[in-house]
């Protein structure tokens, strides 16, 4: 199948003198995102040759810990949803969501 359209997602990281992230911004013009500021990013890429995941987790110095906990929780929930769409494994998706509820409870994220 021939590629009919190229889409680009850009992540820009502003570093301090010690190469610690100070600013993060991203854009995805096809999605209507133009130079949007962020405090954290998690990126996973599947290397099909090595059968391994390549990862990049970055956050700025001023990312509040309470927001980091919420970011992780929401990422875990979205991974459970994505896992269900990708595999149609209802049982494991439900198990993942149970863990997300436990995670939120232990971190007192749910009010």
VENTAWO-V963189 format. One record per backbone hydrogen bond with DSSP energy under -0.5 kcal/mol. NH is the residue of the N-H (numbers start at 1). CO is the residue of the C=O. Records with the same first field share a line. If there is no record, write none. Layout:
# VENTAWO-V963189
NH = CO + CO
This chain:
# VENTAWO-V963189
10 = 27
12 = 25
14 = 23
15 = 13
16 = 20
19 = 16
22 = 14
23 = 14
24 = 38
25 = 12
26 = 36
27 = 10
28 = 33
31 = 28
32 = 29
33 = 28
34 = 32
36 = 26
38 = 24
41 = 58
43 = 56
45 = 54
47 = 45 + 52
48 = 46
51 = 47
52 = 47
54 = 45
56 = 43
58 = 41
60 = 39
61 = 21
63 = 60
64 = 62
68 = 64
69 = 65
70 = 66
71 = 67
72 = 68
73 = 69
74 = 70
75 = 71
76 = 72
77 = 73
78 = 74
79 = 75
80 = 76
81 = 77
82 = 78
83 = 79
84 = 80
85 = 81
86 = 82
87 = 83
88 = 84
90 = 88
93 = 89
94 = 90
95 = 91
96 = 92
97 = 93
98 = 94
99 = 95
100 = 96
101 = 97
102 = 98
103 = 99
104 = 100
105 = 101
106 = 102
107 = 103
108 = 105
109 = 104
110 = 104
111 = 109
